[in-house]
Amino acid sequence: MNPSISSPRRSGILRPAITVFAALSLVTGLAYPFLTSGIAAAVFPRQAAGSLIKEDGRLVGSELIGQSFSAPGYFWGRPSATEPMPYNAGGSGGSNLGPRNPALAEAIQARIAALKAADPDNAAPVPVDLVTASGSGLDPHISPAAAAYQTARVARARQLPREQVDALVRAHTEPPLAGVLGRPVVNVLALNLALDRLGAGR
């Protein structure tokens, strides 16, 4: 093949290809993200900023990311398997342990033992979401049953009437989306912040 003939053909093919690539990169890599981010910030400013929670002007967390609570006067959330620390938003993921893996069974038994040690008089079955991590490791919610399992311990630790803590759980139970999608859930951080506002002991 004669190079003097093929070179113009190559340049004739490459030029529009490079032009299209550059144009699409600008549209999809810059224009579209800036546009969608701008709309989100204008229409849903709190959600676009990460659904952050502030208490007395101080940032305490996000509605979307769980936190580790272990004191008896707080509700405990779902376990987290993220590394190198629990609820690491930069390392979202599960343990990937299968149901027959002995390590998973040992972890669950250890979590059950911790719950029993914190509330030895509680003979109710332990809800599964208190002893198993979510797929993301960041789940900020527990089920109403998991919250109800802990109300006696929290009430006792804070020297509050059990009925008052139960009412607080009900007030912070979020219904399914649009009334039909998903199940009712309780945001652990929001519930614990509400407890702190009562000013009782922890």
Salt bridges, closest charged atoms under 4 A:
GLU55 OE2 - ARG197 NE 2.85
GLU63 OE2 - ARG46 NH1 2.94
ASP119 OD1 - ARG156 NH2 2.80
ASP139 OD2 - ARG78 NH1 3.78
ASP139 OD1 - HIS141 ND1 3.72
ASP166 OD2 - ARG162 NE 3.55
GLU174 OE1 - HIS141 NE2 3.62
ASP196 OD1 - ARG158 NH2 2.88
ASP196 OD1 - ARG202 NE 3.24
